[in-house]
Amino acid sequence: MIDSLVNLLGFSAHDPLFWMPLVFMAVLFAVITAGALLDGFDIGVGCLLLLAPTGSRTRMMVLLGPWRDANAYWLFLGLGLFVSVFPKAWGDIMEPLYLPLTLMALGVFIRFVSFELRLRAPVEFQSPWIRGFAIGSVMTALAHGLLLAQLIVGSGPQMGNLAFSAFIGICVLAAYALLGATWLIMREAGHLRIRAIVWGRQAVRWVAAGAVAVSIVLALSNTGVFLRWSDGPPLGAVAAIWVVLFVCFMSIEITLRRMVNASLRTTALPFLMTWLVFVLILAGIAYSFFPYLVLDNITIWDAAASVDSMRLILAGAIVALPVAFIFNLWVYWSMLGPTRPPQPRPYAPNQA
């Protein structure tokens, strides 16, 4: 594929104008994936607050506390990277996605404000801020679904497009709820784990339906995407991806069903399988769009900044990204596995 792109664009494979946008697209995909996975369980738990009993909501908010600041990092990193590296595509992307991007920004703002003010409010006044965090989470999840749907079908007002956008919005909301539920299953025990199992079983089928709908509509609405997946070796990759996705969905369903009945030994498996589902779906969408930022309209080379600007950004990324990776690895390490109650400090009477 790289050789075909080099010949088509008339660049040399060693030309920075050719390989720098590719490098930044790989970095941007990694940031988007990390944001969907790591900020995703945060959004999912926030959405599930609306279904949780009042007594469990405070505990769910406390569980998110150690990762809230790190979760907000991914959105700003992705937006900053995209605007600085691909400035020529911002206007074309922003125009049809104005409403879902506005909804997402409003949801993120409500989530941030509600979480911080809940920490500072007296106990008797925390409930409204918890509800605000939940509403902001639902708005953010729906906005992500609307963004995905409109990137696939465009922003036309046809009734079919509107129905598809609404359906994908609900499916993405279910996907984040599944991620949040499986994370709660892994982290908590008791009645909250049982409720999370029930939430996960209700959400997983919506996620599967959404994955099928995105694949079918993306292939049928664009001839180039259909030919890319069906012509030659990629056909085998498509079959392999769908087999893995089927195994993931079945593993999640079977594991959650067994947890409801008896076994709680494999509490991390549904969470890891949900992660894999997210990665495979995002990778498939990225392959379908590549090398376009706006499908069949603007390529990554059309939208890229000047070579000097990309060199400066790349130099900063080489320094900053390893530091950010190490920091986030340290922050998120304790995210996996069950929670451990804090150990009281040993009593040491003051010495006169």
C-alpha positions as CSV (number, residue, x, y, z in Angstrom):
1,M,0.0,0.0,0.0
2,I,2.8,2.4,0.8
3,D,4.4,1.9,-2.6
4,S,1.1,2.6,-4.3
5,L,0.6,5.8,-2.3
6,V,4.2,7.0,-3.1
7,N,3.6,6.5,-6.8
8,L,0.1,8.1,-6.7
9,L,1.2,11.2,-4.8
10,G,4.5,11.6,-6.6
11,F,6.5,11.8,-3.4
12,S,9.6,10.0,-2.4
13,A,9.2,7.5,0.4
14,H,11.9,9.4,2.3
15,D,10.3,12.8,1.8
16,P,9.2,14.3,5.1
17,L,6.0,15.7,3.4
18,F,5.1,12.0,2.8
19,W,6.0,10.2,6.0
20,M,5.4,12.8,8.6
21,P,1.6,12.8,8.1
22,L,1.7,9.1,8.3
23,V,3.5,9.2,11.6
24,F,1.1,11.7,13.1
25,M,-1.9,9.7,11.9
26,A,-0.5,6.7,13.8
27,V,0.0,8.8,16.9
28,L,-3.4,10.3,16.6
29,F,-5.0,6.9,16.2
30,A,-3.1,5.7,19.4
31,V,-4.4,8.8,21.3
32,I,-8.0,8.3,20.1
33,T,-7.9,4.6,21.1
34,A,-6.3,5.4,24.5
35,G,-9.0,8.0,25.1
36,A,-11.8,5.7,24.1
37,L,-10.5,2.9,26.4
38,L,-9.3,4.9,29.4
39,D,-11.7,7.7,29.4
40,G,-14.4,5.3,28.2
41,F,-14.8,3.4,31.5
42,D,-15.1,6.8,33.2
43,I,-17.9,7.9,30.8
44,G,-19.6,4.5,31.2
45,V,-19.6,4.6,35.0
46,G,-21.0,8.1,34.8
47,C,-23.9,6.9,32.5
48,L,-24.7,4.0,34.8
49,L,-25.1,6.4,37.7
50,L,-28.6,7.1,36.4
51,L,-29.5,3.4,36.9
52,A,-27.7,2.9,40.2
53,P,-29.5,3.2,43.6
54,T,-28.8,6.3,45.6
55,G,-26.7,4.4,48.1
56,S,-24.2,3.2,45.4
57,R,-23.7,6.4,43.5
58,T,-21.2,7.9,46.0
59,R,-19.2,4.8,45.9
60,M,-19.1,4.8,42.1
61,M,-17.9,8.4,42.1
62,V,-15.2,7.6,44.6
63,L,-13.9,4.8,42.5
64,L,-13.4,7.2,39.6
65,G,-11.5,9.7,41.7
66,P,-7.8,8.6,41.1
67,W,-8.1,8.7,37.3
68,R,-10.3,11.8,36.6
69,D,-7.4,14.2,35.8
70,A,-5.6,11.6,33.7
71,N,-8.8,10.8,31.7
72,A,-9.3,14.5,30.8
73,Y,-5.8,14.5,29.3
74,W,-6.6,12.4,26.2
75,L,-9.3,14.6,24.8
76,F,-7.2,17.8,24.9
77,L,-4.1,15.9,23.6
78,G,-6.1,14.6,20.6
79,L,-7.7,17.9,19.7
80,G,-4.4,19.8,20.1
81,L,-2.6,17.3,17.9
82,F,-5.2,17.3,15.2
83,V,-5.6,21.0,15.0
84,S,-1.8,21.6,14.9
85,V,-0.9,18.9,12.4
86,F,-3.9,18.9,10.1
87,P,-5.1,22.5,10.2
88,K,-6.4,22.5,6.6
89,A,-9.1,19.9,7.4
90,W,-10.5,21.6,10.5
91,G,-13.1,23.7,8.7
92,D,-14.3,20.9,6.5
93,I,-14.7,18.6,9.4
94,M,-16.1,21.1,11.8
95,E,-19.0,22.3,9.5
96,P,-21.0,19.1,9.3
97,L,-20.1,18.0,12.9
98,Y,-20.8,21.3,14.6
99,L,-23.8,20.1,16.6
100,P,-22.3,16.8,17.9
101,L,-19.0,18.5,18.7
102,T,-21.0,21.2,20.6
103,L,-22.9,18.5,22.5
104,M,-19.7,16.8,23.3
105,A,-18.0,20.0,24.6
106,L,-21.0,20.8,26.7
107,G,-21.1,17.2,28.1
108,V,-17.4,17.3,29.0
109,F,-17.8,20.7,30.7
110,I,-20.8,19.5,32.8
111,R,-18.9,16.4,33.8
112,F,-15.8,18.3,34.9
113,V,-17.7,21.0,36.8
114,S,-20.1,18.5,38.5
115,F,-17.2,16.2,39.6
116,E,-15.2,19.0,41.0
117,L,-18.1,20.7,42.8
118,R,-19.3,17.4,44.3
119,L,-15.9,17.0,46.0
120,R,-16.3,20.5,47.6
121,A,-20.0,20.2,48.5
122,P,-21.3,19.1,51.9
123,V,-22.6,15.5,51.9
124,E,-26.3,16.6,51.9
125,F,-25.7,18.7,48.7
126,Q,-23.7,16.2,46.7
127,S,-26.7,14.4,45.0
128,P,-27.4,17.2,42.4
129,W,-23.8,17.2,41.3
130,I,-23.8,13.4,41.0
131,R,-26.8,13.7,38.7
132,G,-25.1,16.4,36.7
133,F,-22.0,14.2,36.2
134,A,-24.3,11.4,35.0
135,I,-26.2,13.7,32.6
136,G,-22.9,15.1,31.2
137,S,-21.6,11.5,30.7
138,V,-24.7,10.6,28.7
139,M,-24.4,13.7,26.6
140,T,-20.7,12.9,25.9
141,A,-21.5,9.3,25.0
142,L,-24.4,10.3,22.7
143,A,-22.2,12.9,21.0
144,H,-19.5,10.3,20.3
145,G,-22.1,8.2,18.6
146,L,-23.5,11.1,16.6
147,L,-20.0,12.0,15.5
148,L,-19.3,8.5,14.3
149,A,-22.6,8.2,12.4
150,Q,-22.2,11.6,10.7
151,L,-18.7,10.7,9.6
152,I,-20.0,7.6,8.0
153,V,-23.2,8.9,6.3
154,G,-22.6,12.6,6.1
155,S,-24.7,15.4,7.6
156,G,-27.7,15.3,5.2
157,P,-31.2,15.7,6.8
158,Q,-32.6,12.6,5.2
159,M,-34.8,10.6,7.6
160,G,-32.7,7.5,7.1
161,N,-29.5,9.3,8.1
162,L,-31.2,10.8,11.2
163,A,-32.5,7.3,12.2
164,F,-29.1,5.8,11.7
165,S,-27.4,8.6,13.7
166,A,-29.9,8.1,16.6
167,F,-29.4,4.3,16.6
168,I,-25.6,4.6,16.6
169,G,-25.8,7.2,19.4
170,I,-27.7,4.7,21.5
171,C,-25.3,1.9,20.6
172,V,-22.2,4.0,21.5
173,L,-23.9,4.9,24.8
174,A,-24.4,1.2,25.4
175,A,-20.7,0.5,24.5
176,Y,-19.5,3.0,27.1
177,A,-22.1,1.5,29.6
178,L,-20.7,-2.0,28.9
179,L,-17.1,-0.7,29.5
180,G,-18.1,1.0,32.7
181,A,-20.1,-2.1,33.9
182,T,-17.3,-4.6,33.2
183,W,-14.9,-2.2,35.0
184,L,-17.2,-2.1,38.0
185,I,-17.4,-5.9,38.0
186,M,-13.7,-6.2,38.1
187,R,-13.3,-3.5,40.8
188,E,-16.1,-4.1,43.2
189,A,-17.9,-6.9,45.1
190,G,-21.3,-7.3,46.6
191,H,-24.5,-5.8,45.4
192,L,-22.8,-3.3,43.1
193,R,-21.1,-6.1,41.2
194,I,-24.4,-7.9,40.7
195,R,-26.1,-4.8,39.4
196,A,-23.1,-4.2,37.0
197,I,-23.4,-7.7,35.7
198,V,-27.1,-7.1,34.8
199,W,-26.2,-3.7,33.2
200,G,-23.5,-5.4,31.2
201,R,-25.8,-8.1,29.9
202,Q,-28.3,-5.5,28.8
203,A,-25.7,-3.4,27.0
204,V,-23.6,-6.1,25.1
205,R,-26.3,-6.9,22.5
206,W,-26.7,-3.2,21.6
207,V,-23.0,-3.0,21.1
208,A,-23.0,-6.0,18.8
209,A,-25.9,-4.5,16.8
210,G,-24.1,-1.2,16.5
211,A,-20.9,-2.9,15.2
212,V,-22.9,-4.7,12.5
213,A,-24.8,-1.6,11.6
214,V,-21.6,0.6,11.2
215,S,-20.0,-2.1,9.1
216,I,-22.9,-2.5,6.7
217,V,-23.7,1.2,6.3
218,L,-20.1,2.1,5.8
219,A,-19.6,-0.5,3.2
220,L,-22.8,0.1,1.3
221,S,-22.7,3.9,1.4
222,N,-19.2,4.1,-0.1
223,T,-18.0,2.0,-3.1
224,G,-14.3,2.6,-2.3
225,V,-14.7,1.2,1.2
226,F,-16.6,-1.8,0.0
227,L,-13.9,-2.6,-2.6
228,R,-11.1,-2.1,-0.1
229,W,-12.5,-4.7,2.3
230,S,-13.8,-7.2,-0.3
231,D,-11.0,-7.2,-3.0
232,G,-8.0,-9.5,-2.5
233,P,-6.2,-10.2,0.8
234,P,-8.3,-7.8,2.9
235,L,-11.2,-10.1,2.6
236,G,-9.4,-12.6,4.8
237,A,-8.7,-9.9,7.3
238,V,-12.4,-9.0,7.4
239,A,-13.4,-12.6,8.1
240,A,-10.7,-12.8,10.9
241,I,-11.9,-9.6,12.5
242,W,-15.5,-10.7,12.5
243,V,-14.6,-14.1,14.0
244,V,-12.6,-12.4,16.8
245,L,-15.5,-9.9,17.4
246,F,-18.0,-12.8,17.6
247,V,-15.8,-14.6,20.0
248,C,-15.4,-11.5,22.1
249,F,-19.2,-10.8,22.3
250,M,-19.9,-14.5,23.1
251,S,-17.2,-14.5,25.8
252,I,-18.6,-11.4,27.4
253,E,-22.2,-12.8,27.3
254,I,-21.3,-16.2,28.6
255,T,-19.0,-14.9,31.3
256,L,-21.6,-12.4,32.6
257,R,-24.3,-15.1,32.5
258,R,-22.1,-17.4,34.6
259,M,-21.4,-14.6,37.0
260,V,-25.1,-14.1,37.6
261,N,-25.4,-17.8,38.5
262,A,-22.3,-18.6,40.4
263,S,-18.8,-18.0,39.2
264,L,-16.9,-14.7,39.9
265,R,-13.5,-16.1,39.2
266,T,-12.9,-14.4,35.9
267,T,-14.0,-10.9,36.7
268,A,-11.3,-9.2,34.5
269,L,-12.2,-11.2,31.3
270,P,-15.3,-9.2,30.2
271,F,-13.4,-5.9,30.7
272,L,-10.5,-7.1,28.6
273,M,-12.8,-8.5,25.9
274,T,-14.6,-5.2,25.8
275,W,-11.3,-3.4,25.3
276,L,-10.5,-5.7,22.4
277,V,-13.9,-5.0,20.8
278,F,-13.2,-1.2,21.0
279,V,-9.7,-1.6,19.5
280,L,-11.0,-3.8,16.6
281,I,-13.9,-1.5,15.7
282,L,-11.7,1.6,15.8
283,A,-9.0,-0.1,13.7
284,G,-11.6,-1.2,11.1
285,I,-13.0,2.4,10.9
286,A,-9.4,3.8,10.6
287,Y,-8.6,1.4,7.8
288,S,-11.8,2.2,6.0
289,F,-11.1,5.9,6.0
290,F,-7.3,5.8,5.4
291,P,-5.8,7.9,3.8
292,Y,-8.8,10.3,4.1
293,L,-9.7,12.6,6.9
294,V,-12.9,13.5,5.1
295,L,-14.0,10.4,3.2
296,D,-13.3,10.7,-0.6
297,N,-12.5,14.4,-0.2
298,I,-9.4,15.4,1.9
299,T,-6.4,13.2,2.5
300,I,-3.9,13.5,5.3
301,W,-1.4,15.0,2.9
302,D,-3.9,17.6,1.7
303,A,-4.7,18.7,5.3
304,A,-1.1,18.5,6.7
305,A,0.7,21.6,8.0
306,S,4.0,22.7,6.5
307,V,7.1,20.5,7.0
308,D,8.7,23.0,9.3
309,S,5.6,23.0,11.5
310,M,5.4,19.3,11.6
311,R,9.1,19.0,12.4
312,L,8.6,21.3,15.4
313,I,5.6,19.4,16.6
314,L,7.4,16.0,16.1
315,A,10.3,17.2,18.2
316,G,8.0,18.2,21.0
317,A,6.1,14.9,20.7
318,I,9.3,12.8,20.9
319,V,10.0,14.5,24.2
320,A,6.5,14.7,25.7
321,L,4.9,11.5,24.6
322,P,7.3,9.1,26.4
323,V,6.9,11.1,29.6
324,A,3.1,11.1,29.2
325,F,3.1,7.3,28.5
326,I,5.2,6.6,31.6
327,F,3.0,8.9,33.7
328,N,-0.2,7.4,32.5
329,L,1.1,3.8,32.9
330,W,1.9,4.6,36.5
331,V,-1.5,6.3,37.1
332,Y,-3.6,3.5,35.4
333,W,-1.7,0.6,36.8
334,S,-3.9,0.3,39.8
335,M,-7.0,0.5,37.6
336,L,-7.0,-3.3,37.1
337,G,-8.1,-5.8,39.7
338,P,-10.4,-5.4,42.7
339,T,-10.3,-2.5,45.0
340,R,-8.3,-2.7,48.2
341,P,-9.6,-1.0,51.4
342,P,-7.2,1.5,52.8
343,Q,-5.1,0.3,55.7
344,P,-5.3,2.4,58.9
345,R,-2.1,3.9,60.1
346,P,-0.5,2.3,63.2
347,Y,-1.3,4.1,66.3
348,A,1.7,5.9,67.7
349,P,1.1,7.9,70.9
350,N,2.9,11.2,71.2
351,Q,6.0,11.1,73.1
352,A,6.4,13.7,75.8
